[in-house]
Structure formats: C-alpha cells, structure tokens
Amino acid sequence: MIPLVRIDNRLLHGQILETWAPRLGARAVVVADDEAAGSPLAQAAMTLALPPDLPATISPVAAVDWAALAARPDPVLVLLREVAALDQARRAGLTPALAPRVNLGNVHYAPGRRPVTPSVFLSGAELASVLDAARAGFEVEARAVPSDPPAGPGELEARYNASGRG
Amino acid sequence: MPRRTLLRVFWRSLFLQAAWNRRGMQNLGFAYAIAPALAALYPEPERRREAVGRHLGFFNCHPYTAAAILGGAIHHEERVAAGAEPPGGPTLYKSTLQGPLAAIGDGFFWTALRPFFGALAALGALAVGWPAVVFALALYNVVHLALRFGLFRAGYRKGDGIVAEVARLSLPTLAERLRLGGAFLCGLTAALLLWRGAVQAGFLSGAVALAAAAFGYLALVGGARLLPAAYAIVVAGIGAALVAARWHGSS
C-alpha cells in the first residue's frame, strides 16, 4: 500500500527519515524523480543516507508501477520532487484509490511562487494542479513534519490569494 | 586554492545559519562562506558576480555536514574556472547532496552525538558538579569541529567522491553505539537521582519516583501514541513523590 505520496524539493532528507517514515511505519521508500534516477551521485548519496532496514528504489516518474506499489502488503512512502511530477504521475495511472493521501512538504521559493505555508511556495499553475488533485479525490494537505498542523486545499487557496497583494 | 583562503571559508562556514530565511534558508550563509574562494578563482568582477549569484539559490542542509558540500562546491568551482565543467555543475552538486547529507547529519549529530554528550554532562554534573558540564561541552565541540573540518577538507579534495568518504566513516553504526551509550548514561543519571532522593527524602519518596519512572517507561515502550499519557504519568508520579517526601519530612 501507499500511505503517502510526498512532494519535497529536497526528496530524501532528515524530515523523511526521522519523522514521516517512523510515523507511517514505512518499510520502503520509492524516489520517483527523473533527475535523481539519472544521477549516480544522487543514488549513492541516498543509499548512504538510508538505514539498512529501509530500502529505497530510485526511478523515473514515468516508470513507477503505481498499481503494483499499492498492491504490496507493506507501506511504501513515495517521494516526488515537484507538483508537476504529481500531474505526470496521475497521467501515468496514479489514482486516489491507489494512494489516497498527498502531502506537500517542501516546495522552495522561486520567482512567481507565493508562500502558502512556512515551507511551501506555489505558483498559480501549481495551485491549480493541487486543487485539481483534491477535486479528483486525493486528500491533499501541506505540512513539513507530522507534528505540524496540516493545511487543506481550501486553506492553501485562501493563503495563496491573500499573499498575492504582497 | 591557497590554504589561507580555505581556512577563511571554513571559518565563515561556522556562521552558515546566521542569516537563515524562509525563502533561501541557508543560501546567504553559503554564499558568504564561499565568497573568499570565488574571489580567488574569478579575478574579473563580472564572472565573480555571476559565481556569487549562483550560490544565492536555495540551500538547506545540516549545518555540520554542509561543510562537505561547501568543500565540494569549491572543488567544482575550480573546474568551472578552468573551463572543465559548465557553470551549473556546482549548483547541481549542492542540490543533489543537500538532502541526503542533511539526513545523515540529523541522524548522527542531532539524534546521537549531542544527546550522548548531554547525558554525559547531566551525569557529570550530578557526580562531580558544574565543571563536568564545561568539560562535556568542550569535548563535544572538539569532536564536532574535527568532523566538520574533516568533511570540508574531504569535500574539497574529492568532490563527488565525498559520498564514498562519508560512507567510510559508517556514521549510522557509530550513531547506534552512541545512542546505546547515551541511554546507558541516562539510566545511570536516573539511578543516581533516585538514590540521592531516597537518601535525602526517605525511602517512600524514592520508591514512588521509581514506580512512576517504571510506569513512564512501560507506557513509552507501549508505542508512540501513548507518549502524552506517558508524560502525564511521569508528571503525576513526580508530584506524588514530592507530596510523599513532604509528608514524610513533616511527620
């Protein structure tokens, strides 16, 4: 099963290993990212960072077999780098039935992005993608670590609009 | 790269988080730290400005393991300056390694090395008094600065090879041992506290505190969801111990 699909610009880091993986009881991590899948340095570094009892698979977004991951008996945490990768994954077969929860963890500031939580900045197109995923039935929330209060799609939209004046 | 410049960069890396901000996190600290190296590599103002500019992009890592990335970024900047790789090389290196090295740093320094020395300071303070705290802090910083400098130097010398260098340190195994050692020191500290409490306030208060600690421990072993309950039991137990000590002392 896939208890959580996480969108995080930094992919694998302390927040994942120290908080989310234990909280979800994850037995494996899938890093679905084209750039990491093509970089031996990224693969070596990620393998090094993971504890031996939490194996990781690093593959391009298009190569992820969502139905197979959802059919596994053990919880698998999936990491995506960008909101755009969520769109790509949905086109490749990711549905709310296979992975009901989507978390926006860290999306860094870039020109055109507005702050919606302390660690998430979204562009208009990205907000539209997030809202579309919510309408399609995904439980979408933004928070960095499990102990933060989650922000739902309505809140994200309201904060995006409120920060537009700044 | 002159040794003096490298030392200046390392010194500046100690202030990596001084200008932490939500947009770029450690970006200003990183650009400030690497600036002397960029000044040495790019004497022309235009190329230097461009180089500093690319290090102002988002960066966030563990402040200690970031030293390895800083060293490696200088390694890559030397190659850029020599025309051996495109200007995007250092940025890609940073974005690739920041997450994994942050995870390693959090796991080793924050959840193993620092608690170990904290427990050592607590036990030492109880056993021999405040100089033990100063000693534990000094020792922690000797270990941390030595590792930090080693990571910086290895990053500068090896570039992408830093991953293999960090693997050789087997930090997760070391962390596991430090956690066990730290837990042992915490146990010793608790035993010493209970024993002193029992000697000073009587057997009953010691026994109540011991029972409270045992309840707390069992609740914690029961699972993370019991955490608030465990705290409540420990606090109630300590309160009961204090009441018992008071009652014992006044009777």
Boltz contact constraints between the chains, C-beta under 6 A:
constraints:
  - contact:
      token1: [A, 10]
      token2: [B, 99]
      max_distance: 6.0
  - contact:
      token1: [A, 11]
      token2: [B, 99]
      max_distance: 6.0
  - contact:
      token1: [A, 12]
      token2: [B, 99]
      max_distance: 6.0
  - contact:
      token1: [A, 12]
      token2: [B, 100]
      max_distance: 6.0
  - contact:
      token1: [A, 13]
      token2: [B, 99]
      max_distance: 6.0
  - contact:
      token1: [A, 13]
      token2: [B, 102]
      max_distance: 6.0
  - contact:
      token1: [A, 13]
      token2: [B, 103]
      max_distance: 6.0
  - contact:
      token1: [A, 14]
      token2: [B, 102]
      max_distance: 6.0
  - contact:
      token1: [A, 14]
      token2: [B, 103]
      max_distance: 6.0
  - contact:
      token1: [A, 14]
      token2: [B, 106]
      max_distance: 6.0
  - contact:
      token1: [A, 17]
      token2: [B, 103]
      max_distance: 6.0
  - contact:
      token1: [A, 18]
      token2: [B, 106]
      max_distance: 6.0
  - contact:
      token1: [A, 41]
      token2: [B, 96]
      max_distance: 6.0
  - contact:
      token1: [A, 41]
      token2: [B, 160]
      max_distance: 6.0
  - contact:
      token1: [A, 42]
      token2: [B, 96]
      max_distance: 6.0
  - contact:
      token1: [A, 44]
      token2: [B, 163]
      max_distance: 6.0
  - contact:
      token1: [A, 45]
      token2: [B, 97]
      max_distance: 6.0
  - contact:
      token1: [A, 45]
      token2: [B, 100]
      max_distance: 6.0
  - contact:
      token1: [A, 45]
      token2: [B, 163]
      max_distance: 6.0
  - contact:
      token1: [A, 46]
      token2: [B, 100]
      max_distance: 6.0
  - contact:
      token1: [A, 48]
      token2: [B, 163]
      max_distance: 6.0
  - contact:
      token1: [A, 48]
      token2: [B, 167]
      max_distance: 6.0
  - contact:
      token1: [A, 49]
      token2: [B, 100]
      max_distance: 6.0
  - contact:
      token1: [A, 49]
      token2: [B, 103]
      max_distance: 6.0
  - contact:
      token1: [A, 49]
      token2: [B, 104]
      max_distance: 6.0
  - contact:
      token1: [A, 108]
      token2: [B, 58]
      max_distance: 6.0
  - contact:
      token1: [A, 109]
      token2: [B, 23]
      max_distance: 6.0
